[in-house]
Amino acid sequence: MKKVSFGQLFRYKFDNLMSKGPPAMMSLLALMSLLVVAIAGAILWAFDIGPEGEAPLDFVEGSWQSLMRTLDAGTMSGDNGWSFGIFIHPVKSRALTFAGNDKIIVLAED
């Protein structure tokens, strides 16, 4: 019996998840979005980054600010400070891409 590699197992599990339809795709997207928001909050907290002239953000506040920028792109217009903007910008611009995008498109066409 041939041993299955981690990559093959991951692709198999991912294909099975995507075959379950739009609810599974939206759930995966929501999970990935929350993961990106949590990572951004952790970075803001770990490096004591905050808006210019204000106290650094804690994890919860950093995550909240990241989530608000994900939901409302106009929120960023009032931000001051280079370091704050550089870490929060990818979340604001919804830079949530992952290797499964091509697979979602292929499955949607089938």
LINRAGI-V898367 format. One record per residue. PSI is psi as a letter, one per 20 degrees, with the letter a starting at -180 (NA if undefined). D_FIRST is the distance of its C-alpha to the first C-alpha in Angstrom with 1 decimal. Layout:
# LINRAGI-V898367
psi=PSI d_first=D_FIRST
psi=PSI d_first=D_FIRST
This chain:
# LINRAGI-V898367
psi=p d_first=0.0
psi=p d_first=3.8
psi=p d_first=6.5
psi=p d_first=9.2
psi=r d_first=12.6
psi=g d_first=15.7
psi=g d_first=17.4
psi=g d_first=14.9
psi=g d_first=15.0
psi=g d_first=18.8
psi=g d_first=19.2
psi=g d_first=17.5
psi=g d_first=19.7
psi=g d_first=22.7
psi=g d_first=22.3
psi=g d_first=22.3
psi=g d_first=25.3
psi=h d_first=27.1
psi=i d_first=26.6
psi=i d_first=28.7
psi=a d_first=31.8
psi=h d_first=34.8
psi=h d_first=35.0
psi=h d_first=31.6
psi=g d_first=32.5
psi=h d_first=35.9
psi=g d_first=34.5
psi=g d_first=32.2
psi=g d_first=35.2
psi=g d_first=37.3
psi=g d_first=34.9
psi=h d_first=34.7
psi=g d_first=38.5
psi=h d_first=39.0
psi=g d_first=36.7
psi=g d_first=38.8
psi=g d_first=42.0
psi=g d_first=41.0
psi=g d_first=40.0
psi=g d_first=43.3
psi=g d_first=45.2
psi=h d_first=43.6
psi=g d_first=44.5
psi=g d_first=48.1
psi=g d_first=48.4
psi=h d_first=46.9
psi=j d_first=49.1
psi=l d_first=52.2
psi=p d_first=52.5
psi=r d_first=54.9
psi=q d_first=57.4
psi=p d_first=60.2
psi=j d_first=63.1
psi=r d_first=61.1
psi=q d_first=59.2
psi=q d_first=55.5
psi=q d_first=53.1
psi=r d_first=51.2
psi=g d_first=47.6
psi=g d_first=48.6
psi=h d_first=51.4
psi=g d_first=49.2
psi=g d_first=46.5
psi=g d_first=49.3
psi=h d_first=50.7
psi=g d_first=47.4
psi=g d_first=46.9
psi=h d_first=50.4
psi=h d_first=49.8
psi=g d_first=46.7
psi=h d_first=48.7
psi=o d_first=51.9
psi=h d_first=52.0
psi=i d_first=55.8
psi=h d_first=55.5
psi=i d_first=55.0
psi=h d_first=58.4
psi=j d_first=60.2
psi=q d_first=57.9
psi=q d_first=59.6
psi=p d_first=58.0
psi=g d_first=55.6
psi=h d_first=53.0
psi=g d_first=52.8
psi=h d_first=52.4
psi=h d_first=49.7
psi=h d_first=47.3
psi=h d_first=48.2
psi=g d_first=48.3
psi=h d_first=44.5
psi=g d_first=44.5
psi=g d_first=47.7
psi=j d_first=46.5
psi=l d_first=43.3
psi=l d_first=41.1
psi=n d_first=38.1
psi=q d_first=35.5
psi=r d_first=31.8
psi=i d_first=28.9
psi=i d_first=28.5
psi=g d_first=31.9
psi=h d_first=30.6
psi=h d_first=28.0
psi=g d_first=30.7
psi=g d_first=32.9
psi=g d_first=30.3
psi=h d_first=29.5
psi=h d_first=33.3
psi=h d_first=33.9
psi=NA d_first=31.5
